[in-house]
Amino acid sequence: MNYRYSDYSIEQLHREIGVLKEKAQKAEQLGNVSEVQINERKMQVALAYTMHPGDFSAEEKYQLKMEPGFTFKINYINGVFAWGHRINLLEEMYEKEEALPISLLGKKVKK
């Protein structure tokens, strides 16, 4: 069994995403919020490995799929993670740099 998503084939990644989705749904039915969040996060990371990091660029802003109104300005890409800063509705950039799987990034924001 593989333990690193980078070692998975696209087919294995899609299977894993399906398994994680099922686990998240079962956890939700049981009211286990933290387990839902863990499985959703793993799902986003697995999904990121099915995408092309080259589709995202440093110094560009992207919509955040799970957080309407928020954008994310990329400082750099490392593997399938975008490192940068969250920006709120008031265009205020958060001080803390964070890494997000590229699967959480939506459309590029036009300047």
VEXVODREN-471159 format. One record per residue: residue number from 0; residue in three letters; x, y, z of N, C-alpha, C in turn. Coordinates in steps of 0.05 Angstrom, whole numbers. Each point is the difference from the previous one (the first is absolute). Layout:
+------+------+--------+--------+--------+--------+--------+--------+--------+--------+--------+
: resi : resn :    n.x :    n.y :    n.z :   ca.x :   ca.y :   ca.z :    c.x :    c.y :    c.z :
+------+------+--------+--------+--------+--------+--------+--------+--------+--------+--------+
:  NUM :  ALA :      X :      Y :      Z :      X :      Y :      Z :      X :      Y :      Z :
...
+------+------+--------+--------+--------+--------+--------+--------+--------+--------+--------+
This chain:
+------+------+--------+--------+--------+--------+--------+--------+--------+--------+--------+
: resi : resn :    n.x :    n.y :    n.z :   ca.x :   ca.y :   ca.z :    c.x :    c.y :    c.z :
+------+------+--------+--------+--------+--------+--------+--------+--------+--------+--------+
:    0 :  MET :     17 :    -24 :      0 :    -17 :     24 :      0 :     18 :     25 :      0 :
:    1 :  ASN :     -8 :     20 :    -16 :     15 :     25 :     -1 :     -9 :     18 :     23 :
:    2 :  TYR :     18 :     16 :     10 :     -7 :     18 :     21 :      3 :     29 :     -8 :
:    3 :  ARG :     13 :      4 :    -23 :      5 :     28 :    -10 :    -16 :      4 :    -25 :
:    4 :  TYR :    -17 :     20 :      0 :    -17 :      6 :    -24 :     18 :      4 :    -25 :
:    5 :  SER :     24 :     10 :      4 :     17 :      5 :    -23 :      8 :    -26 :    -14 :
:    6 :  ASP :     -2 :    -23 :     14 :      6 :    -26 :    -12 :    -24 :    -13 :    -13 :
:    7 :  TYR :    -24 :     12 :      3 :    -25 :    -12 :    -10 :     -3 :      6 :    -30 :
:    8 :  SER :    -13 :    -18 :    -14 :     -7 :      5 :    -28 :    -26 :     17 :      1 :
:    9 :  ILE :     -8 :     11 :    -23 :    -25 :     16 :     -1 :    -23 :    -17 :      8 :
:   10 :  GLU :     -1 :    -25 :     -9 :    -22 :    -19 :      7 :     -1 :     -5 :     30 :
:   11 :  GLN :     24 :     -4 :     12 :      1 :     -4 :     29 :     -9 :     24 :     16 :
:   12 :  LEU :      7 :     24 :    -11 :     -8 :     25 :     13 :    -30 :      2 :      0 :
:   13 :  HIS :    -12 :     -5 :    -23 :    -30 :      2 :     -3 :    -14 :    -20 :     19 :
:   14 :  ARG :     12 :    -24 :      2 :    -12 :    -20 :     18 :      2 :     10 :     29 :
:   15 :  GLU :     24 :     10 :      7 :      5 :     11 :     27 :    -20 :     23 :      7 :
:   16 :  ILE :     -4 :     18 :    -20 :    -19 :     22 :      4 :    -28 :    -11 :      6 :
:   17 :  GLY :     -8 :    -21 :    -15 :    -26 :    -12 :      5 :     -2 :    -12 :     28 :
:   18 :  VAL :     21 :    -14 :      9 :      0 :    -12 :     26 :     -1 :     22 :     22 :
:   19 :  LEU :     15 :     21 :     -4 :      0 :     22 :     20 :    -27 :     14 :      1 :
:   20 :  LYS :    -13 :      2 :    -23 :    -26 :     13 :     -2 :    -21 :    -17 :     16 :
:   21 :  GLU :      2 :    -26 :     -3 :    -18 :    -18 :     15 :      5 :      2 :     30 :
:   22 :  LYS :     26 :      0 :      7 :      7 :      3 :     29 :    -11 :     26 :     11 :
:   23 :  ALA :      2 :     22 :    -15 :     -9 :     26 :      9 :    -31 :      0 :      3 :
:   24 :  GLN :    -14 :    -13 :    -19 :    -29 :     -1 :      2 :     -9 :    -17 :     24 :
:   25 :  LYS :     14 :    -22 :      5 :     -7 :    -17 :     23 :      5 :     15 :     26 :
:   26 :  ALA :     23 :     14 :      1 :      6 :     16 :     24 :    -20 :     22 :      5 :
:   27 :  GLU :    -10 :     12 :    -23 :    -20 :     21 :      2 :    -26 :    -11 :     12 :
:   28 :  GLN :     -8 :    -24 :    -10 :    -24 :    -13 :     10 :      2 :     -5 :     30 :
:   29 :  LEU :     24 :     -6 :      9 :      4 :     -6 :     28 :      5 :     25 :     17 :
:   30 :  GLY :      1 :     23 :    -14 :      4 :     25 :     14 :     28 :      5 :      9 :
:   31 :  ASN :     20 :    -13 :    -12 :     28 :      3 :      7 :     13 :     21 :    -18 :
:   32 :  VAL :     -3 :     25 :      9 :      9 :     23 :    -16 :     30 :     -1 :     -6 :
:   33 :  SER :     16 :     -6 :     20 :     29 :      0 :     -5 :      8 :    -21 :    -20 :
:   34 :  GLU :    -12 :    -23 :      1 :      6 :    -21 :    -19 :     -8 :      8 :    -29 :
:   35 :  VAL :    -23 :     14 :     -2 :     -9 :     10 :    -26 :     22 :     19 :    -11 :
:   36 :  GLN :      9 :     19 :     17 :     20 :     19 :     -9 :     26 :    -13 :     -8 :
:   37 :  ILE :      9 :    -20 :     15 :     25 :    -14 :     -6 :     -2 :    -14 :    -27 :
:   38 :  ASN :    -23 :    -14 :     -5 :     -3 :    -14 :    -25 :     -3 :     19 :    -24 :
:   39 :  GLU :    -14 :     23 :      5 :     -3 :     20 :    -22 :     28 :     12 :     -7 :
:   40 :  ARG :     16 :      4 :     21 :     27 :     11 :     -5 :     17 :    -19 :    -16 :
:   41 :  LYS :     -1 :    -26 :      8 :     15 :    -21 :    -14 :    -10 :     -1 :    -29 :
:   42 :  MET :    -26 :      2 :     -4 :    -12 :     -1 :    -26 :     11 :     23 :    -18 :
:   43 :  GLN :      2 :     24 :     12 :     11 :     23 :    -15 :     29 :     -4 :     -8 :
:   44 :  VAL :     16 :    -12 :     18 :     28 :     -5 :     -6 :      2 :    -20 :    -23 :
:   45 :  ALA :    -16 :    -22 :      2 :      0 :    -21 :    -21 :     -8 :     12 :    -26 :
:   46 :  LEU :    -21 :     17 :      1 :    -10 :     14 :    -25 :     22 :     18 :    -12 :
:   47 :  ALA :     15 :     13 :     17 :     22 :     17 :     -9 :     20 :    -15 :    -17 :
:   48 :  TYR :      4 :    -25 :      7 :     19 :    -17 :    -16 :    -10 :     -8 :    -27 :
:   49 :  THR :    -26 :      5 :     -5 :    -11 :     -5 :    -27 :      1 :     25 :    -18 :
:   50 :  MET :     10 :     22 :     12 :      1 :     26 :    -14 :     29 :      6 :     -9 :
:   51 :  HIS :      2 :     22 :    -15 :     26 :      9 :    -10 :      9 :     25 :     14 :
:   52 :  PRO :     21 :     -1 :     17 :      9 :     23 :     14 :      8 :     23 :    -19 :
:   53 :  GLY :      8 :     -7 :    -24 :      8 :     21 :    -19 :    -23 :     18 :     -9 :
:   54 :  ASP :    -25 :     -8 :      7 :    -23 :     16 :     -7 :     -3 :     24 :     19 :
:   55 :  PHE :     16 :      1 :     20 :     -1 :     21 :     21 :     26 :     16 :      0 :
:   56 :  SER :     -2 :     26 :      4 :     24 :     17 :     -1 :      4 :     17 :     25 :
:   57 :  ALA :     26 :      3 :      7 :      7 :     17 :     22 :     -8 :     29 :     -6 :
:   58 :  GLU :     -6 :     15 :     21 :     -8 :     28 :     -2 :    -28 :      4 :    -11 :
:   59 :  GLU :    -15 :    -22 :     -6 :    -27 :      2 :    -10 :    -19 :     -5 :     23 :
:   60 :  LYS :    -25 :     10 :     -2 :    -21 :     -5 :     20 :    -20 :    -19 :    -12 :
:   61 :  TYR :    -10 :    -18 :     16 :    -20 :    -20 :     -8 :    -23 :      0 :     20 :
:   62 :  GLN :    -24 :     -5 :    -10 :    -23 :     -3 :     18 :      4 :    -25 :     17 :
:   63 :  LEU :    -11 :      0 :     24 :      1 :    -24 :     17 :    -26 :    -15 :     -3 :
:   64 :  LYS :      1 :    -24 :     -9 :    -25 :    -16 :     -6 :    -18 :     -3 :     24 :
:   65 :  MET :     11 :     -5 :     23 :    -17 :     -6 :     23 :     -7 :     25 :     16 :
:   66 :  GLU :     11 :     22 :     -7 :     -5 :     25 :     15 :     -7 :     23 :    -19 :
:   67 :  PRO :    -25 :      2 :     -8 :     -9 :     22 :    -18 :      8 :     27 :     11 :
:   68 :  GLY :     10 :     17 :    -17 :      8 :     27 :      8 :     30 :      2 :      8 :
:   69 :  PHE :     12 :    -23 :      7 :     28 :      0 :      7 :     17 :     -6 :    -25 :
:   70 :  THR :     23 :     12 :     -2 :     19 :     -7 :    -21 :     26 :     -9 :     13 :
:   71 :  PHE :     18 :    -10 :    -16 :     26 :    -10 :     10 :     22 :     10 :    -20 :
:   72 :  LYS :     19 :     15 :     11 :     22 :      9 :    -17 :     24 :    -19 :      4 :
:   73 :  ILE :      8 :    -12 :    -22 :     22 :    -20 :      1 :     27 :     14 :      0 :
:   74 :  ASN :     17 :     -9 :     19 :     28 :      9 :      1 :     17 :    -19 :    -17 :
:   75 :  TYR :     -6 :    -26 :      4 :     15 :    -21 :    -16 :    -16 :    -26 :      1 :
:   76 :  ILE :      7 :    -18 :    -19 :    -12 :    -26 :     -1 :     22 :    -20 :      8 :
:   77 :  ASN :     -7 :    -19 :     18 :     18 :    -21 :      8 :    -15 :    -26 :     -3 :
:   78 :  GLY :      6 :    -15 :    -21 :    -16 :    -25 :     -5 :    -28 :      7 :     -7 :
:   79 :  VAL :    -19 :    -11 :     15 :    -29 :      6 :     -6 :    -11 :     19 :     21 :
:   80 :  PHE :     18 :     14 :     14 :     -9 :     20 :     19 :      8 :     28 :     -9 :
:   81 :  ALA :    -19 :     19 :      4 :      5 :     28 :     -5 :      5 :     13 :     27 :
:   82 :  TRP :     23 :     13 :      2 :      7 :     15 :     24 :     -7 :     30 :     -5 :
:   83 :  GLY :    -14 :     12 :     19 :     -6 :     28 :     -4 :    -18 :     10 :     23 :
:   84 :  HIS :    -16 :     20 :     -7 :    -16 :     14 :     21 :    -29 :      2 :     -9 :
:   85 :  ARG :    -18 :     -4 :     19 :    -28 :      3 :     -3 :     -7 :     30 :      0 :
:   86 :  ILE :    -20 :      7 :    -16 :     -8 :     28 :     -1 :    -30 :      1 :      4 :
:   87 :  ASN :    -10 :     17 :     18 :    -29 :      0 :      6 :    -15 :     19 :    -19 :
:   88 :  LEU :    -26 :      3 :      5 :    -18 :     16 :    -17 :      9 :     29 :     -1 :
:   89 :  LEU :     13 :     10 :     21 :      9 :     28 :      1 :     28 :      4 :    -12 :
:   90 :  GLU :      9 :    -21 :    -14 :     27 :      0 :    -13 :     22 :      2 :     21 :
:   91 :  GLU :     -5 :     -9 :     25 :     20 :     -1 :     20 :     15 :    -27 :     -1 :
:   92 :  MET :     26 :      2 :     -3 :     16 :    -25 :     -2 :      7 :    -10 :     28 :
:   93 :  TYR :     -4 :    -25 :      5 :      7 :    -12 :     26 :     30 :     -1 :      2 :
:   94 :  GLU :     10 :      5 :     24 :     29 :      1 :      5 :     13 :    -28 :     -3 :
:   95 :  LYS :    -14 :    -20 :      9 :     12 :    -27 :      2 :      0 :    -13 :    -28 :
:   96 :  GLU :     24 :     -9 :     -8 :      3 :    -16 :    -25 :    -10 :    -28 :      6 :
:   97 :  GLU :    -15 :    -11 :    -20 :     -9 :    -28 :      4 :      2 :    -15 :    -27 :
:   98 :  ALA :     -2 :    -26 :      3 :      1 :    -17 :    -24 :    -27 :    -13 :     -4 :
:   99 :  LEU :    -11 :      2 :    -24 :    -25 :    -12 :     -7 :      4 :    -19 :    -24 :
:  100 :  PRO :    -14 :    -23 :      1 :      1 :    -17 :    -24 :    -12 :     16 :    -24 :
:  101 :  ILE :     12 :     -3 :    -23 :    -10 :     15 :    -24 :    -29 :     -6 :     -7 :
:  102 :  SER :    -10 :    -23 :     10 :    -28 :     -7 :     -5 :    -20 :     19 :     13 :
:  103 :  LEU :      9 :     16 :     19 :    -17 :     19 :     13 :     -1 :     27 :    -14 :
:  104 :  LEU :     17 :      3 :    -21 :      1 :     25 :    -14 :    -19 :     -1 :    -24 :
:  105 :  GLY :    -15 :     22 :     -3 :    -19 :      2 :    -22 :     12 :     17 :    -23 :
:  106 :  LYS :    -18 :     16 :    -12 :      8 :     16 :    -23 :     20 :     22 :      9 :
:  107 :  LYS :     17 :      7 :    -19 :     19 :     22 :      4 :    -16 :     26 :      1 :
:  108 :  VAL :      7 :     17 :     19 :    -13 :     26 :      3 :     13 :     20 :    -20 :
:  109 :  LYS :    -17 :     12 :    -16 :     10 :     21 :    -19 :      8 :     25 :     15 :
:  110 :  LYS :     22 :     11 :    -10 :     11 :     24 :     14 :    -16 :     25 :     -8 :
+------+------+--------+--------+--------+--------+--------+--------+--------+--------+--------+
